[in-house]
Amino acid sequence: MSENKAKILLLEDDSSLGLLLSEELELDGYRVTRAGTVEEACRLLSADTPDLVVSDLRLPDGDGLELLKAAQMNGHSLPFIVITAFGTVDQAVDALKAGADDFLTKPLSTDHLRLKIHRLLTQADLTRQLEQFLSQSGTDETLGLIGEHESMVRLRSEIRQIARSEAAVLICGESGTGKELVARAIHGSSERSSGPFVAVNCAGIPGELMESEFFGHEAGAFTGARQARKGLFSEAHGGTLLLDEIGEMPLALQAKLLRVLQEGMVKPVGSDHEEPVDVRILAATHMDLPKAVQDGSFREDLYYRLETLSLRIPALRERGDDVDLLAMHFIREAARRHKRGFLKISEVTSRVLMDYPFPGNVRELASAIERAVTFCEGDTVQPDHLPERIRKRQGGAVNLQSARPDDNISEWPTLEHLQQDYVREVMHAVNGNKRRAAQILGINRRTLYRWLASSEPVSDGSGGPGSEYPDAGTPQGVH
């Protein structure tokens, strides 16, 4: 579903306010159906299920929660926003307990409402995608790799093409991006899928034992070798061998690996005879192998033999909304392991996760969600349940250390200057789009306009004050 074609049911008895809100939302591309009573809204709900509901709380023939209950009884799980001019903490708690997703009070900022609607529709769309991925898990559609970002779509396409080959493959990516999952996807999509898949971490094997581990040994080949043992190459015969962290492999063994790739033969330690092996080699690394080649720690001929077919796995920070998709997947998995019921993720938590750069990639996200589910006592994961480093956005764009040129405390920048610098950085990053900047900053556009007005204008060379930031529309409020 495209968000801009989403259907919204608006229940508001104030006709002027209802008209204003519907016009504002229609300008954003939504299809809006209006109702003035609970009875009318229930009838519209039965006739055509919307994608999201915005409902006033107090209405002539009841309250908005009656519409929510009617939707639930009909089996509809819809994003539901309650608005009222008489908001109290108790009412908010009651609405959220009843299943509403958000509770807004009047006077209402249309920018704030837009942001809430966008967030809820995005999350609902991601939930549908996740359901689709789970239903197709392990099939040719997803290859067992969750993600809808264009980089993941391209990666799955490349895996399908590479799977048809028998050549060695080099899988590159930062730690925690899922290199072994990609290797398993290649194996599972290949004609070797019925054969064994053997994975070994080259960094986890002592150098003096590595040759024996890979190629096997004869009885008596060295002290402690009481009986002959098959190596990993022989164990993977007819299938696939993943050499993870291949950059940690000693140079002497690299030469023997190159011979295996060229000849398809291995020689066990202590043996006078070579043995044929039928193995496809997949190599994975987070290292910069071209630099290792220059430094002399990795063989150039082996690198070019592996690099012929290479894949790059994108870092999590490059994958946009996949963070949300993966977070919901990990929440479901963790909830199942902990024997918990259905858990959801709050909007604030989702924004915190989206703002964090995840240097540990998908592995770090999975660990953070495991902790969050462990400490979550209700049915919604909140920011307080996440690790402190993520809550405090230690990976954020503002580098406070670099903002302090020396140890002279009197010269440290003020909070106002840091705020101005950060706002300018965000505005540059979004090419002056005030609506997008406000979303990233977690404020409404009115506040952003005030912050921009209080800072020095930035010129684009045309001489006009503030001309670097094109106007994205005047912020509006509804009272």
N, C-alpha and C positions, 0 to 999 in steps of 0.2 A: 504493500500500500504506500503510495506517495503521500507524504504528510500534507502537502498543499492541496490534496484532493480529499482530505479527511472530512467525514461528516460529523458535525457537532450539534447536539441537541441542547438548546439554551432555554432553561425554565426560569423566567423572571416576570413577575406580575407588574412591575413598573414599566409601562409601555415605552416611555421615552428612553429609559436606561437600556431596555432590551433592544430597541432599535439601534442605539448608539453602539452597543457591544457587538451586535450582529454585523453592522456596517464595518466596524474596525476589523473583525475577524474575516469577513469576506474579502477585505482588501488584502489580507495575507493569503488568500487563495482557498480558504476553508469554505465548505458548503454548510450553511447554518440553517437549522429549523428552529423556529421559536414557538414557545408555549407559555401561557399565562397562568395555568392551573395544573395541579398534580394530575387530575383526571385527564386533561388534554395531553399532557406529557406522556402518561402511561399508554394512551391510545397511539401516539406517534411512535413510541418505543416498540410497541407490538407490531406496527405496520412496517417499520424499516429500522433495523438496529443501527444506531450511530456508532462512531468510533470513539467518542468521548462525550461526557455530559457535564455541563456547567449549570448548577442549580442554586437558586436562592433558597434560604432555609425557611423563612416564614412566608407562607402563601395563603391565599383566601380560603382554600379547602384543605389545608394540612401543612406539612413541611417537606422540604426537599428529600429528607431521608426516606420518606415513603416511596419516592421514585427509585431510590437506590435499592430498597428492599424488593420492589417489583422487578427490577432488573436482575437481581440475584435469584429470585424465585424462578425466573424464566431461563436461568442458566447462563445469563450474560455476565461476563467479567470485564466491565468497562472502566477505563479511567474516569474518575468522578471527582469533580471539584465543587465544594460547597462555598457559597458566598453569602454574607449577611451583614446588615448594619448593626446588629445587636450581638456581636461576637463576645463570648466569654470563654475562659479556659475550659470550663465544664462542657460547653457546647462543642468546642473543638475536639476534646477527648471523646465525647460521645460519637461525633461524626467519624473520627478516625477508627474508633472501635467498630463502628457499623460497617466499615469497609471503604469509606471515602479515602481518596488519595491525598487531598489537600483541603485546607480550610482558609479562606481569605475573607478579610473584613473590609467594609466600606469606611471611608472613601477608598475606592479601588483604582489602582494604577493599571491602565490597559497594557502598559509595557510589562508589568509584573504578571498580569494574566496571560499575555502572549507567551512569556518565558515558561510559565507553568504548563501551559498547553503543549508547547513544543517539546518540553522535557518528557511529559507523560506519554505523548504520542510516540516519541522516539523510543522510550523504554518499552511500550507495548509492542512496537514493531520489532524490537530486538528480542522480546520474549517469543514472538511468533517465529522469528528466525531460529532461535534456540530450539524450539519445539521441532522445527523442520530438521535441524542438524541432528538432534537426538534420534529422531525417527529414521534418519538416513545414516546414522553412525556406522562407519565401516564400509559403507557402500561406495560405488564409484563416484557418486556425486560429491562427497565431502572428503573422501580419503581419510576420514578420522581426524581431520584438521579443522577446528572451529575458527571461523573468521570470515567476514564478508568484505573486508577492505580490499581495494583493487590489487594491492600487493599480494594478498593471500589468494585471490582468484587467479592471479598470474602464476603464483607458485604452484598451485594445484595443476594448472595447465602444463607447466614445465615438468612436473613429476610424471604426468601421464605420458609425455613424450619420451622422457628419459627412461621410463620403465620398459619401453620396448627394446631398448638397447642392452647389450651385454658388457659395455665398456665400464671402466671404473668411474666413480663419481666423487667429486669433492663438494662437501656441504659446509658452507661457511655461515657464521652467525655468532652473535654475542652469546655469552653464557646465559643459559636459561631460556633461550628462544625456542627450544624444542627440536634440536637437530636429530635426536634419536627417533622422535615421532615421524619426522620427514623420511628418515632412512627406512623405518618400518612401512611407511606409505609406498615408497619405491618398491620394496620387496613384495608387499601385498598386491601391488598392481602389475607385477611382472610375471613371466611364465615360471619363475622360480618360487612362486608363492606357496606351493605345496611342500617345498624343501625347508630346511632349517634356517632360522635367522639367529645369528650369533653376534652379540655385541661385546666389545672389550674396550676398556678405558686404558689407553697406552700410558697415561700418567700414573695409573694405579699399580703397575707391575714393575718391580725392581729391574734395573737394566740387565743385571747378570742372569736373570731368569727369563727374560723376554723371549730369547730365541727358542728356548725349550717350550714355553707356553704357546708360541705361535706354530712351531714346526714339529713339536713332540720330541721324544728322546728314546733311545734304546736302554735296556737294562744295563747298569754299570757305566753309563756314559759319564757320570760324575758322582761325587760323593752323595749318598742318599738316594740315588736313582736305583732302587731295588728291582723295579720292573719297568717294562716299556710302557710308554704313555702316548696316546694320540694328542696332537696339537690342535689348536683352534681351527686351523685351516682344514684339517681332516674332519673335524666335527661339523664344519659348515659345508662339507662336500655336497654338491647338488643344490646349494642354497646361496645365502648372502652372508658376508662377514663385514660388520661395521667396525672400523678402526677409529674409535673416538679419541679426540685430542692427539691426532697423528703428529702434530708438531713437536710432541714430547718424545718421539721415537728416536733412539740413538742413530747416528749416521751409519754405523756398520750394519745395523739391521735394515736401514732404509735401502741399502744396496741389495740385500737379499730379498726384500719385498719387491723391488723393481724387477728382479729376476723372475719371481713368481708371476708377476703381471705379464712378463714377456713370454715365459716358457710354460706356465701352468704346472710347474713341478716344485715340490718341497723336499728338503733333505733333513730328516730328523737328526738331532744332536747325537753323535756317536755312531751314525750309520754311514755305510759306504755307498748306499744306493738312494737314488731320488725316487719320489713317489708322485704320480699324477694327482692333481686335485682340480675339481671343477667348482670354482667359487667365484662369485662376483664380489668385487671389493668396493665398499663405500667408505670413504674417509671423511671425518668431520673435524673441524677446528674452529676455535675462536681467535687464533693467532693470525697475524699478518704474515702469511707465508712468503709473499714476494720479498718482504723485508728480511725474513729468516734466510732466504736464499742469498740475499746480498751479504748478510752477516756470516754466511758459511755454516749455519746450523741446520740447514735443510738442503737436500740435494736438488739441484736445478732440473736434472733429467726426470726425477721422480715427480717434482712439482708439475712439469708440463705434461707428464703422462696422466696425472690425476686431473689437471685443470681443463682438459679437453671438454669434459662435461662437468659443469659446476653450477651449484645453486646457492643463492644467498637468501637466508631467512631474515625477514625484516625484524627490527627491534620492536618491542611492544609500543614504545612511544611514537612510532611511525604509523600505527595502525588505527588511529582515530577511534571510532565507536566500538571497535572490537574489544576495547577494555571493558565496556558495559556487558557485551555479549559473553565474554569469558568470565567476568565476575559472577554473572547469574548462573553460568554453568557450574562454576566452582562452589557457589552457595548451595545449589541443589545436590551436588555430590557430597559436600560436607554435611549437609542436613541429613542425608540418607545414612551416612556413616555414624552420625551422632544420634540417630533415631529421633530426629526432630521432625515437626510438621513443616508445612509450607512456610518458607521465609522469603521476604522481599527486601529490596534495598532502597533506602530512602533517597530522595532527590539530592539532598546535601551530601550524603555519602558517595553517590555516583559522581557528583561534581568534584569532590575531593580526590577520588580515584582518577578521574580524567585529567586533573591538574598535576598529578604526580608523574614524574618522568620514568619511574620504574627501571632503575639501572640493573636490577636483577631480572628484568623481563617477566615472562609468563610464570616462571618458577617463583619469583617474588610475589606476584599477584596471588598465586594459588596459596602460598604460605600466609599472606595477609588475610585472605578470606577464611582460611582454616581457623586462624586466631579469632577473627570476628565472629564466626559462628559459635565458637567455644564460649565466648563471653557474652553473646547476645541472649538475653533472658526473655525478650518478647518475641514478636513475629516480624520485626523490622530491624535490619542491620543499620546502625547509626555510626557516625564518624568516631565516637568514643570507643567503639569496639575494634577499631583498626590500630595497628602499631603506631606508636607515637611519631616515628619519623615520617609517616605518611600524613597523619593528622596535621602536623606542623609544616608540611610541604617543604621539607629540607632540601628537596631536589628542585625547588622553584627557580624562577629566572633571576630573582634578585640575589646577588652575591654580596652579603653584608661585609664579608671580610675584605673584598676588593673595594668596598665603599669607604673603608677606613685606611687612608693612605699611610698612616704611621700610628704610633702609640700615644700621640698627643690627644687626649680625650676632648679637649676644648675645640679641636678641629673636626670632630666627627660630625657627619651630616645630621640634620634634624629629621624627625619623623615625616614632617611635611615635605622635605626635599626628597626623601626616599619614595614617598607616595607619588610625587610628581614624576620622578624618574620612571617608576614602574608603569604609571598610566601612559606616559609617552612611549615606553617600550611596547606595551600592548597595542596602542594605537598604530604604531609603525608596523607591528606584526600582522594586523588585520587590514592594512592599507586604508586606515581612517574610517572604517565601518563602525559607527558608534553603537549600533545595536549589538553587533558581535562583540565589541569591546566590553560593553556593559555586561553581557552574559559571562564572559571570561572573568571579569572583576567581581561578579556576584552582586551587582548593584543595578538600580534602574537607570534609564537614560537621563532622567532629570538630575540625579546625583552626579552622573558623569559630566553633564553639561556644566554643573556647578564647579566640579573639580577642574575642568578644562579652563573655565573662565577665571579661576583663581590663580592659575599658573601663567607663566609668560607665554605669549603666542609664539608658535614656531612658524617661520616663514618658509615658503617653498620657492622663494626667489621672485615671486610676482609682486612682493611688496605689501600684500594684503595680510593683516593680522590673522593668525590661526588658519591660514589658507592651506596648511598641510592636511587638515582634516576636513574632507568634504562633508557637507551636511547630509545626515541620513534621515532627516525628518524630525519635526518638532515633537518632543515627548508630550503625551497627553495624560490627563488624569480624569477619573470620573468621581464625582462627589455626590 
